């Protein structure tokens, strides 16, 4: 079994991950999880991780966007280090399935990591799999009823790895969770190389495929105002829509609030500046809209799972905080 709480000092074995899909699973979250694994193998020049796509019945499953994905039966799975649940928009209904509950209880008792992407975390919570563990969970849908243990310990972070439990708040936080897994299993150096590669490949504006025009325009406006950030009400007014309408657009297409995505953009810009310039951290923090270094450091660590200093180019002079 791979240990999730320690970095390996010698060349570690392959990290074996299973993704357990439920009907109407979040395709965006799954794609965000698989891409870092593929890139890790490419950057390492060997198979540092392997993955299996699983379901209870081993049939093709439709994602929430209608795309069918082939799966292997969960009871035919090869040995795993981590099993990650990827569900749909109604974890409450999925938790009522006796077969799902039985499998979750079984895997929670196994010596492997057990995790969930986004709303699937509530499914783990409802079945008691997160009792006694810190966890990152999305805000529950007020229209749904959730019955969870008082032993639940949610934290205000995009993702959380606590011993053998892994959770994240939504699709946007999946990459950070995968990076943390890889850092713990194969060292943070590999993840830093991956992040530098992604920075070089990234386009200036991360547009959303087939997103509504209002959302595209809002994203462009956010990117133009990273230093002096605009209030969400200002963004909505600029688009000629209400704040609630704007929040629904972000939730439906990006799985997060406008303010959360705005913060993500500022942090991604900060990381790019840290890795490609020799500017002092204080200047970078100010350019990305942070009023203090302490606030910048806290947000950066919560988002990337590493201190901002860890992402500074090796030849950049050290900066006092």
C-alpha positions as CSV (number, residue, x, y, z in Angstrom):
1,X,0.0,0.0,0.0
2,X,1.3,3.5,-0.9
3,X,1.6,5.8,2.1
4,X,-0.2,9.1,1.4
5,X,1.4,11.0,4.3
6,X,5.0,10.7,3.5
7,X,7.2,11.6,0.5
8,X,9.2,8.8,-0.9
9,X,13.0,9.3,-0.7
10,X,13.8,6.6,-3.3
11,X,12.2,5.9,-6.6
12,X,8.6,5.1,-5.5
13,X,6.4,2.4,-7.0
14,X,3.6,3.3,-9.4
15,X,0.7,5.2,-7.9
16,X,-2.4,3.1,-8.6
17,X,-5.7,5.1,-8.7
18,X,-9.2,3.9,-9.4
19,X,-12.0,6.3,-10.4
20,X,-15.4,5.0,-9.4
21,X,-18.0,6.6,-11.6
22,X,-21.7,7.0,-10.7
23,X,-24.5,7.8,-13.2
24,X,-24.5,11.4,-14.4
25,X,-21.0,11.9,-13.0
26,X,-19.2,15.2,-13.5
27,X,-17.1,14.7,-16.7
28,X,-15.3,18.0,-16.1
29,X,-14.1,16.8,-12.7
30,X,-12.9,13.5,-14.1
31,X,-11.0,15.2,-17.0
32,X,-9.3,17.5,-14.5
33,X,-8.2,14.5,-12.5
34,X,-6.8,12.5,-15.4
35,X,-4.9,15.2,-17.1
36,X,-2.3,15.7,-14.3
37,X,-1.8,12.0,-14.1
38,X,-1.1,11.8,-17.9
39,X,1.2,14.8,-17.6
40,X,3.1,13.3,-14.7
41,X,3.9,10.1,-16.7
42,X,5.0,12.3,-19.6
43,X,7.3,14.5,-17.5
44,X,8.8,11.6,-15.5
45,X,9.5,9.6,-18.6
46,X,8.0,6.5,-17.0
47,X,4.7,5.2,-15.6
48,X,4.6,7.0,-12.2
49,X,0.8,6.5,-12.0
50,X,-1.8,4.2,-13.5
51,X,-5.6,4.5,-13.3
52,X,-8.7,2.4,-13.9
53,X,-12.2,3.7,-14.7
54,X,-14.7,1.8,-12.6
55,X,-18.4,1.4,-11.9
56,X,-20.6,-1.0,-10.0
57,X,-21.8,-2.9,-13.1
58,X,-18.9,-2.4,-15.5
59,X,-21.1,-0.9,-18.3
60,X,-20.8,2.4,-20.2
61,X,-21.9,5.3,-18.0
62,X,-23.3,8.6,-19.2
63,X,-21.7,11.8,-17.7
64,X,-23.9,14.8,-16.8
65,X,-23.0,16.2,-20.3
66,X,-24.2,13.0,-22.0
67,X,-20.7,11.6,-22.9
68,X,-20.6,7.8,-22.5
69,X,-17.5,6.4,-20.7
70,X,-16.5,2.7,-20.7
71,X,-15.9,1.2,-17.2
72,X,-14.6,-1.9,-15.5
73,X,-16.6,-3.6,-12.8
74,X,-15.6,-2.5,-9.4
75,X,-15.4,-6.0,-8.1
76,X,-12.9,-6.8,-10.8
77,X,-10.5,-4.0,-10.0
78,X,-6.8,-4.5,-9.9
79,X,-4.9,-3.7,-6.7
80,X,-5.3,0.0,-5.8
81,X,-3.6,2.6,-3.6
82,X,-6.4,5.1,-3.9
83,X,-10.1,4.9,-4.9
84,X,-11.8,8.2,-5.8
85,X,-15.5,8.5,-6.2
86,X,-16.9,10.7,-9.0
87,X,-20.7,11.3,-8.7
88,X,-23.4,13.5,-10.0
89,X,-25.4,16.5,-8.8
90,X,-27.5,14.5,-6.3
91,X,-25.3,12.6,-3.9
92,X,-28.3,12.2,-1.5
93,X,-30.1,10.0,-4.0
94,X,-27.0,8.1,-4.8
95,X,-26.3,7.4,-1.2
96,X,-29.7,5.7,-0.9
97,X,-28.5,2.9,-3.2
98,X,-27.8,-0.2,-1.0
99,X,-25.1,-1.4,-3.4
100,X,-23.3,2.0,-3.3
101,X,-23.5,2.1,0.5
102,X,-22.2,-1.5,0.8
103,X,-19.3,-0.8,-1.4
104,X,-18.4,2.4,0.4
105,X,-18.5,0.7,3.7
106,X,-16.2,-2.0,2.3
107,X,-13.7,0.4,0.8
108,X,-13.7,2.6,3.9
109,X,-12.4,-0.4,5.9
110,X,-9.6,-1.2,3.4
111,X,-6.0,0.0,3.8
112,X,-6.2,2.3,0.8
113,X,-6.9,6.0,0.2
114,X,-10.6,6.8,-0.3
115,X,-11.6,10.1,-1.8
116,X,-14.2,12.0,-3.7
117,X,-14.4,14.7,-6.3
118,X,-16.8,17.6,-5.5
119,X,-20.3,16.8,-4.4
120,X,-19.4,13.1,-4.2
121,X,-17.8,14.1,-0.9
122,X,-21.2,14.4,0.6
123,X,-21.9,10.8,-0.3
124,X,-18.8,9.8,1.7
125,X,-20.0,12.0,4.5
126,X,-23.5,10.5,4.5
127,X,-22.1,6.9,4.8
128,X,-19.8,7.8,7.6
129,X,-16.6,7.4,5.6
130,X,-15.4,10.8,6.6
131,X,-16.0,10.5,10.4
132,X,-13.0,11.6,12.3
133,X,-11.3,13.1,9.2
134,X,-10.8,16.6,8.1
135,X,-12.4,17.2,4.7
136,X,-13.1,19.8,2.0
137,X,-16.8,19.8,0.9
138,X,-18.8,22.0,-1.4
139,X,-21.7,24.0,-0.1
140,X,-24.7,21.6,0.1
141,X,-27.6,22.3,-2.2
142,X,-30.3,23.8,0.0
143,X,-33.0,21.9,-1.9
144,X,-31.4,18.6,-0.8
145,X,-31.5,16.9,2.6
146,X,-28.1,15.8,4.1
147,X,-27.8,13.7,7.2
148,X,-24.2,13.6,8.3
149,X,-22.3,12.6,11.5
150,X,-21.3,15.1,14.1
151,X,-17.8,13.8,13.7
152,X,-17.4,15.6,10.4
153,X,-14.6,18.1,10.4
154,X,-14.9,20.3,7.3
155,X,-12.0,22.8,6.5
156,X,-12.1,26.0,4.4
157,X,-9.7,24.8,1.7
158,X,-10.1,23.8,-2.0
159,X,-8.9,20.3,-1.2
160,X,-7.8,18.2,1.8
161,X,-5.8,15.1,2.3
162,X,-6.1,13.8,5.8
163,X,-4.4,10.4,6.3
164,X,-6.3,8.1,4.0
165,X,-9.2,10.4,3.0
166,X,-9.1,12.8,0.1
167,X,-11.7,15.4,-0.8
168,X,-12.1,18.6,-2.8
169,X,-14.8,21.3,-3.2
170,X,-15.4,21.0,-6.9
171,X,-14.0,20.5,-10.4
172,X,-11.8,23.6,-10.2
173,X,-10.0,22.1,-7.1
174,X,-9.4,18.6,-8.6
175,X,-6.1,19.5,-10.2
176,X,-4.7,20.7,-6.8
177,X,-5.8,17.5,-5.2
178,X,-4.1,15.4,-7.9
179,X,-0.9,17.5,-7.6
180,X,-0.9,16.9,-3.8
181,X,-1.3,13.1,-4.3
182,X,1.6,13.1,-6.8
183,X,3.8,15.3,-4.5
184,X,3.3,12.9,-1.6
185,X,3.9,9.8,-3.7
186,X,6.7,11.0,-6.0
187,X,8.0,14.2,-4.6
188,X,7.1,17.9,-5.0
189,X,9.9,18.4,-7.6
190,X,7.8,16.4,-10.2
191,X,4.8,18.6,-9.5
192,X,6.7,21.8,-9.8
193,X,8.0,20.7,-13.2
194,X,4.4,19.9,-14.2
195,X,3.2,23.3,-13.1
196,X,6.0,25.1,-15.1
197,X,5.1,23.0,-18.2
198,X,1.4,23.9,-17.8
199,X,2.3,27.6,-17.4
200,X,4.3,27.6,-20.6
201,X,1.5,25.8,-22.5
202,X,-1.4,27.9,-21.0
203,X,-3.1,30.5,-23.2
204,X,-3.6,34.1,-21.8
205,X,-7.3,33.5,-21.3
206,X,-8.7,30.2,-20.1
207,X,-12.0,30.3,-22.0
208,X,-14.7,27.7,-21.3
209,X,-15.8,25.6,-24.3
210,X,-19.3,26.4,-25.4
211,X,-19.8,28.7,-22.5
212,X,-22.5,31.5,-22.7
213,X,-21.3,34.8,-24.1
214,X,-22.0,36.6,-20.8
215,X,-19.7,34.2,-19.0
216,X,-16.9,34.5,-21.6
217,X,-17.1,38.3,-21.3
218,X,-17.0,38.2,-17.5
219,X,-13.9,36.0,-17.6
220,X,-12.2,38.4,-19.9
221,X,-13.1,41.3,-17.7
222,X,-11.8,39.5,-14.6
223,X,-8.5,38.8,-16.4
224,X,-8.2,42.6,-17.3
225,X,-8.7,43.6,-13.6
226,X,-6.5,41.3,-11.5
227,X,-4.7,44.2,-9.7
228,X,-7.7,46.3,-8.9
229,X,-10.3,43.7,-8.6
230,X,-13.9,44.4,-9.4
231,X,-16.8,43.6,-7.0
232,X,-19.1,40.9,-8.1
233,X,-21.9,43.4,-8.3
234,X,-19.8,45.5,-10.7
235,X,-19.1,42.5,-12.9
236,X,-22.8,41.7,-13.1
237,X,-23.8,45.3,-13.8
238,X,-21.2,45.4,-16.6
239,X,-22.8,42.4,-18.2
240,X,-26.3,43.8,-17.8
241,X,-27.5,40.9,-15.6
242,X,-28.2,40.4,-11.9
243,X,-25.7,39.1,-9.4
244,X,-27.8,36.0,-9.0
245,X,-27.8,35.3,-12.7
246,X,-24.1,35.7,-12.9
247,X,-23.6,33.3,-9.9
248,X,-25.8,30.7,-11.6
249,X,-23.7,31.0,-14.8
250,X,-20.5,30.3,-12.9
251,X,-22.0,27.5,-10.8
252,X,-23.5,25.8,-13.9
253,X,-20.4,26.1,-16.1
254,X,-17.4,26.2,-13.7
255,X,-18.8,24.6,-10.6
256,X,-17.8,27.5,-8.3
257,X,-18.9,31.1,-7.4
258,X,-17.6,34.2,-9.3
259,X,-15.5,35.2,-6.3
260,X,-13.9,31.8,-6.0
261,X,-13.0,31.8,-9.7
262,X,-11.7,35.4,-9.5
263,X,-9.4,34.4,-6.7
264,X,-8.2,31.3,-8.6
265,X,-7.3,33.6,-11.6
266,X,-5.3,35.9,-9.3
267,X,-3.4,33.0,-7.7
268,X,-2.6,31.4,-11.1
269,X,-1.3,34.7,-12.3
270,X,0.8,35.0,-9.2
271,X,2.3,31.6,-9.7
272,X,3.1,32.5,-13.3
273,X,4.9,35.6,-12.2
274,X,6.8,33.8,-9.5
275,X,8.0,31.2,-12.0
276,X,8.9,33.5,-14.9
277,X,10.1,36.8,-13.3
278,X,12.5,37.9,-10.6
279,X,10.2,40.4,-9.0
280,X,9.8,40.6,-5.2
281,X,6.9,38.6,-3.8
282,X,5.4,41.8,-2.3
283,X,5.2,43.4,-5.8
284,X,3.7,40.2,-7.2
285,X,1.1,40.0,-4.4
286,X,0.1,43.6,-5.0
287,X,-0.2,43.2,-8.8
288,X,-2.5,40.2,-8.2
289,X,-4.8,42.1,-6.0
290,X,-3.7,41.0,-2.5
291,X,-3.5,43.7,0.2
292,X,-0.9,41.9,2.3
293,X,1.8,39.2,2.0
294,X,0.2,37.3,4.8
295,X,-3.1,37.1,3.0
296,X,-1.4,36.2,-0.2
297,X,0.7,33.4,1.4
298,X,-2.4,31.9,3.1
299,X,-4.5,31.9,0.0
300,X,-1.6,30.5,-2.1
301,X,-0.9,27.7,0.2
302,X,-4.6,26.7,0.5
303,X,-4.9,26.7,-3.3
304,X,-1.6,25.1,-4.4
305,X,-0.8,23.1,-1.3
306,X,2.7,24.7,-1.2
307,X,4.2,27.9,0.0
308,X,4.7,30.6,-2.7
309,X,8.5,30.4,-2.1
310,X,8.4,26.8,-3.4
311,X,7.4,28.1,-6.8
312,X,10.0,30.8,-7.2
313,X,12.6,30.3,-9.9
314,X,15.8,28.8,-8.4
315,X,17.9,31.8,-9.3
316,X,15.5,34.4,-7.9
317,X,16.8,36.2,-4.8
318,X,15.0,35.2,-1.5
319,X,12.4,37.7,-0.3
320,X,11.6,38.3,3.3
321,X,8.0,38.0,4.4
